[in-house]
Amino acid sequence: MNIWIIIGIVLGAGVILTNRFIRQLPNWLAIVLYTIAVILILVGMIISRMTQ
């Protein structure tokens, strides 16, 4: 698995866990962080496909 995919998954999971168990994040911050996580996952998938 590509490092970018792992970072994206960890970021998304961190946002979910923070929102649910630690402290409610502002909506704008959660949206920005989720968007970054999705972009990282997509970049990792593209890089993995190019290196094959």
N, CA, C and O atoms as a GROMACS GRO file, in nm:
protein
  208
    1MET      N    1   0.085  -0.117   0.000
    1MET     CA    2   0.000   0.000   0.000
    1MET      C    3   0.090   0.124   0.000
    1MET      O    4   0.192   0.128   0.068
    2ASN      N    5   0.050   0.221  -0.076
    2ASN     CA    6   0.127   0.344  -0.091
    2ASN      C    7   0.120   0.428   0.038
    2ASN      O    8   0.020   0.424   0.109
    3ILE      N    9   0.226   0.502   0.065
    3ILE     CA   10   0.233   0.585   0.186
    3ILE      C   11   0.126   0.694   0.186
    3ILE      O   12   0.074   0.731   0.292
    4TRP      N   13   0.092   0.746   0.066
    4TRP     CA   14  -0.010   0.852   0.059
    4TRP      C   15  -0.147   0.798   0.098
    4TRP      O   16  -0.226   0.868   0.162
    5ILE      N   17  -0.175   0.674   0.059
    5ILE     CA   18  -0.303   0.613   0.096
    5ILE      C   19  -0.310   0.594   0.248
    5ILE      O   20  -0.413   0.621   0.309
    6ILE      N   21  -0.201   0.549   0.306
    6ILE     CA   22  -0.197   0.527   0.451
    6ILE      C   23  -0.217   0.658   0.525
    6ILE      O   24  -0.292   0.664   0.623
    7ILE      N   25  -0.151   0.764   0.481
    7ILE     CA   26  -0.165   0.894   0.546
    7ILE      C   27  -0.309   0.944   0.534
    7ILE      O   28  -0.364   0.998   0.630
    8GLY      N   29  -0.371   0.926   0.418
    8GLY     CA   30  -0.510   0.967   0.399
    8GLY      C   31  -0.606   0.892   0.489
    8GLY      O   32  -0.696   0.952   0.548
    9ILE      N   33  -0.586   0.761   0.501
    9ILE     CA   34  -0.673   0.681   0.587
    9ILE      C   35  -0.655   0.720   0.734
    9ILE      O   36  -0.753   0.732   0.807
   10VAL      N   37  -0.531   0.741   0.775
   10VAL     CA   38  -0.504   0.780   0.914
   10VAL      C   39  -0.565   0.918   0.943
   10VAL      O   40  -0.622   0.939   1.050
   11LEU      N   41  -0.552   1.011   0.849
   11LEU     CA   42  -0.610   1.144   0.868
   11LEU      C   43  -0.762   1.136   0.879
   11LEU      O   44  -0.821   1.198   0.967
   12GLY      N   45  -0.826   1.061   0.790
   12GLY     CA   46  -0.971   1.047   0.796
   12GLY      C   47  -1.017   0.982   0.926
   12GLY      O   48  -1.114   1.026   0.987
   13ALA      N   49  -0.948   0.877   0.966
   13ALA     CA   50  -0.983   0.810   1.092
   13ALA      C   51  -0.960   0.901   1.212
   13ALA      O   52  -1.037   0.900   1.307
   14GLY      N   53  -0.852   0.979   1.206
   14GLY     CA   54  -0.825   1.072   1.315
   14GLY      C   55  -0.933   1.178   1.329
   14GLY      O   56  -0.969   1.216   1.440
   15VAL      N   57  -0.983   1.226   1.217
   15VAL     CA   58  -1.091   1.325   1.221
   15VAL      C   59  -1.217   1.263   1.281
   15VAL      O   60  -1.284   1.324   1.364
   16ILE      N   61  -1.250   1.142   1.238
   16ILE     CA   62  -1.369   1.075   1.290
   16ILE      C   63  -1.358   1.051   1.440
   16ILE      O   64  -1.451   1.080   1.515
   17LEU      N   65  -1.243   0.998   1.483
   17LEU     CA   66  -1.225   0.970   1.626
   17LEU      C   67  -1.224   1.098   1.710
   17LEU      O   68  -1.280   1.101   1.819
   18THR      N   69  -1.160   1.202   1.658
   18THR     CA   70  -1.158   1.329   1.730
   18THR      C   71  -1.299   1.386   1.742
   18THR      O   72  -1.338   1.433   1.849
   19ASN      N   73  -1.373   1.381   1.633
   19ASN     CA   74  -1.509   1.435   1.633
   19ASN      C   75  -1.600   1.358   1.728
   19ASN      O   76  -1.685   1.418   1.794
   20ARG      N   77  -1.582   1.228   1.735
   20ARG     CA   78  -1.674   1.146   1.813
   20ARG      C   79  -1.638   1.137   1.960
   20ARG      O   80  -1.726   1.143   2.046
   21PHE      N   81  -1.508   1.123   1.991
   21PHE     CA   82  -1.470   1.091   2.129
   21PHE      C   83  -1.399   1.203   2.204
   21PHE      O   84  -1.409   1.208   2.327
   22ILE      N   85  -1.328   1.290   2.137
   22ILE     CA   86  -1.249   1.391   2.207
   22ILE      C   87  -1.321   1.525   2.212
   22ILE      O   88  -1.356   1.574   2.319
   23ARG      N   89  -1.344   1.583   2.095
   23ARG     CA   90  -1.406   1.715   2.089
   23ARG      C   91  -1.470   1.734   1.953
   23ARG      O   92  -1.415   1.691   1.852
   24GLN      N   93  -1.585   1.798   1.951
   24GLN     CA   94  -1.653   1.826   1.826
   24GLN      C   95  -1.576   1.933   1.748
   24GLN      O   96  -1.551   2.042   1.799
   25LEU      N   97  -1.539   1.901   1.625
   25LEU     CA   98  -1.467   1.995   1.540
   25LEU      C   99  -1.566   2.087   1.470
   25LEU      O  100  -1.680   2.048   1.444
   26PRO      N  101  -1.525   2.210   1.440
   26PRO     CA  102  -1.612   2.295   1.358
   26PRO      C  103  -1.635   2.230   1.222
   26PRO      O  104  -1.547   2.161   1.169
   27ASN      N  105  -1.754   2.253   1.165
   27ASN     CA  106  -1.788   2.188   1.038
   27ASN      C  107  -1.690   2.223   0.928
   27ASN      O  108  -1.653   2.135   0.849
   28TRP      N  109  -1.646   2.348   0.920
   28TRP     CA  110  -1.556   2.388   0.811
   28TRP      C  111  -1.423   2.314   0.823
   28TRP      O  112  -1.364   2.276   0.721
   29LEU      N  113  -1.376   2.293   0.944
   29LEU     CA  114  -1.248   2.224   0.963
   29LEU      C  115  -1.261   2.076   0.928
   29LEU      O  116  -1.173   2.019   0.863
   30ALA      N  117  -1.370   2.014   0.970
   30ALA     CA  118  -1.391   1.872   0.938
   30ALA      C  119  -1.402   1.852   0.788
   30ALA      O  120  -1.347   1.755   0.735
   31ILE      N  121  -1.471   1.941   0.718
   31ILE     CA  122  -1.484   1.930   0.573
   31ILE      C  123  -1.349   1.943   0.505
   31ILE      O  124  -1.318   1.867   0.413
   32VAL      N  125  -1.268   2.039   0.548
   32VAL     CA  126  -1.135   2.059   0.489
   32VAL      C  127  -1.047   1.936   0.514
   32VAL      O  128  -0.978   1.891   0.423
   33LEU      N  129  -1.048   1.883   0.635
   33LEU     CA  130  -0.964   1.767   0.666
   33LEU      C  131  -1.009   1.642   0.592
   33LEU      O  132  -0.925   1.567   0.543
   34TYR      N  133  -1.141   1.619   0.581
   34TYR     CA  134  -1.190   1.506   0.503
   34TYR      C  135  -1.152   1.520   0.356
   34TYR      O  136  -1.114   1.421   0.292
   35THR      N  137  -1.162   1.641   0.303
   35THR     CA  138  -1.126   1.664   0.163
   35THR      C  139  -0.978   1.634   0.140
   35THR      O  140  -0.941   1.571   0.041
   36ILE      N  141  -0.893   1.679   0.231
   36ILE     CA  142  -0.750   1.650   0.220
   36ILE      C  143  -0.725   1.500   0.227
   36ILE      O  144  -0.643   1.447   0.152
   37ALA      N  145  -0.796   1.430   0.315
   37ALA     CA  146  -0.779   1.285   0.327
   37ALA      C  147  -0.818   1.214   0.198
   37ALA      O  148  -0.749   1.123   0.154
   38VAL      N  149  -0.928   1.256   0.138
   38VAL     CA  150  -0.971   1.193   0.012
   38VAL      C  151  -0.871   1.222  -0.099
   38VAL      O  152  -0.840   1.133  -0.178
   39ILE      N  153  -0.820   1.344  -0.105
   39ILE     CA  154  -0.720   1.380  -0.207
   39ILE      C  155  -0.594   1.296  -0.189
   39ILE      O  156  -0.538   1.248  -0.288
   40LEU      N  157  -0.550   1.277  -0.066
   40LEU     CA  158  -0.431   1.196  -0.041
   40LEU      C  159  -0.452   1.051  -0.084
   40LEU      O  160  -0.363   0.989  -0.141
   41ILE      N  161  -0.570   0.997  -0.056
   41ILE     CA  162  -0.599   0.859  -0.097
   41ILE      C  163  -0.599   0.848  -0.248
   41ILE      O  164  -0.544   0.753  -0.303
   42LEU      N  165  -0.660   0.944  -0.316
   42LEU     CA  166  -0.663   0.941  -0.463
   42LEU      C  167  -0.523   0.955  -0.522
   42LEU      O  168  -0.490   0.887  -0.619
   43VAL      N  169  -0.442   1.044  -0.466
   43VAL     CA  170  -0.304   1.060  -0.514
   43VAL      C  171  -0.226   0.930  -0.496
   43VAL      O  172  -0.151   0.890  -0.584
   44GLY      N  173  -0.244   0.866  -0.383
   44GLY     CA  174  -0.178   0.738  -0.360
   44GLY      C  175  -0.221   0.631  -0.458
   44GLY      O  176  -0.139   0.552  -0.504
   45MET      N  177  -0.350   0.629  -0.492
   45MET     CA  178  -0.398   0.532  -0.590
   45MET      C  179  -0.340   0.560  -0.729
   45MET      O  180  -0.302   0.467  -0.800
   46ILE      N  181  -0.333   0.686  -0.766
   46ILE     CA  182  -0.278   0.722  -0.896
   46ILE      C  183  -0.130   0.688  -0.904
   46ILE      O  184  -0.085   0.633  -1.004
   47ILE      N  185  -0.055   0.718  -0.799
   47ILE     CA  186   0.089   0.688  -0.798
   47ILE      C  187   0.112   0.538  -0.802
   47ILE      O  188   0.201   0.490  -0.872
   48SER      N  189   0.030   0.462  -0.728
   48SER     CA  190   0.044   0.317  -0.730
   48SER      C  191   0.017   0.261  -0.869
   48SER      O  192   0.086   0.169  -0.913
   49ARG      N  193  -0.079   0.316  -0.936
   49ARG     CA  194  -0.112   0.269  -1.071
   49ARG      C  195  -0.001   0.303  -1.171
   49ARG      O  196   0.027   0.225  -1.262
   50MET      N  197   0.061   0.418  -1.154
   50MET     CA  198   0.166   0.461  -1.248
   50MET      C  199   0.293   0.378  -1.231
   50MET      O  200   0.367   0.359  -1.328
   51THR      N  201   0.320   0.330  -1.110
   51THR     CA  202   0.444   0.256  -1.085
   51THR      C  203   0.434   0.108  -1.121
   51THR      O  204   0.534   0.037  -1.119
   52GLN      N  205   0.315   0.061  -1.153
   52GLN     CA  206   0.300  -0.080  -1.186
   52GLN      C  207   0.344  -0.111  -1.325
   52GLN      O  208   0.337  -0.226  -1.368
   0.00000   0.00000   0.00000
